[in-house]
């Protein structure tokens, strides 16, 4: 007669998962806004927005992952920053509309629960939520034996925000003559890592422990720099900046993201050299032998977020952003699309 095989024998340790998540309960509760109701551990999380703050409230949602940047975490054994990346990718997308992130949910999937890794990742997610001012109110930890390799996992995040419909930033007011402000990225953020790994780790033979003089740190430290979260300073400044459009510079770089928020009759003229580009981009471009066009359609090139503002409010906007500690620069202007026949023009 065959012996009994339990779920744990099959590779799923429910008790361990419960203990790990339980150990994080206080860390997660620290992210709760006053609107969170109910208790942790239920089948669904509850959030009661303060509707009276808005004349015509609109809910805004976004979802994203971290991509193959996770492979750098696997190689280094550093797992407390990718959770910040996970939050950043969604809350920055929501910010593009002018919305305030309210709550966040995560999905963590792995072959076998490793307590320290799960704790580090979720602590990073909680930190990202604190930086964005939103609540981590729920999630799912999925243990799937034989689906992921040892030490591997995947992440997905989901965020809901809110805005007043009359204050929505949708790009409809953008006109030729408006100015484009670029806000500094913290580095690669969470895009282009398949190319980065192919070039730097495979072609060049670097390791995550390689110290590159140009970077002033190890390659692993540079690549795991978390994505900047722009939510709180931008939301505070929006009422006084006359912002007509915003863009989160993620996958697709400048050429793929800026056109998403512009009217069809407008083009963005981007003047290269008007902002500082971090050394990591120069290293990648040199080693991959890429031209500027390919770099600008793959990476953020040192600009993680873009604002389109009224020309007569540009100086005030730059001053306000710098007062909030954000690196920023005037990087271009909006032109009539008929002059260029291209949604984004990169010029020296």
GIVENWO-V854519 format. One record per run of one state. SS is the DSSP state (h for helix, s for strand, l for the rest). FROM is the first residue (numbers start at 1). LEN is the number of residues. If there is no record, write none. Layout:
ss:SS from:FROM len:LEN
ss:SS from:FROM len:LEN
This chain:
ss:l from:1 len:13
ss:h from:14 len:10
ss:l from:24 len:1
ss:h from:25 len:5
ss:l from:30 len:6
ss:s from:36 len:2
ss:l from:38 len:8
ss:s from:46 len:2
ss:l from:48 len:3
ss:h from:51 len:3
ss:l from:54 len:3
ss:s from:57 len:9
ss:l from:66 len:3
ss:h from:69 len:8
ss:l from:77 len:5
ss:h from:82 len:14
ss:l from:96 len:4
ss:s from:100 len:11
ss:l from:111 len:4
ss:h from:115 len:18
ss:l from:133 len:2
ss:s from:135 len:9
ss:l from:144 len:9
ss:s from:153 len:12
ss:h from:165 len:3
ss:l from:168 len:11
ss:s from:179 len:6
ss:l from:185 len:8
ss:h from:193 len:11
ss:l from:204 len:7
ss:s from:211 len:2
ss:l from:213 len:4
ss:s from:217 len:2
ss:h from:219 len:5
ss:l from:224 len:7
ss:h from:231 len:11
ss:l from:242 len:1
ss:s from:243 len:6
ss:l from:249 len:4
ss:h from:253 len:9
ss:l from:262 len:4
ss:s from:266 len:6
ss:l from:272 len:7
ss:h from:279 len:10
ss:l from:289 len:3
ss:h from:292 len:5
ss:l from:297 len:6
ss:s from:303 len:7
ss:l from:310 len:1
ss:h from:311 len:13
ss:l from:324 len:4
ss:s from:328 len:9
ss:h from:337 len:4
ss:l from:341 len:3
ss:s from:344 len:4
ss:l from:348 len:1
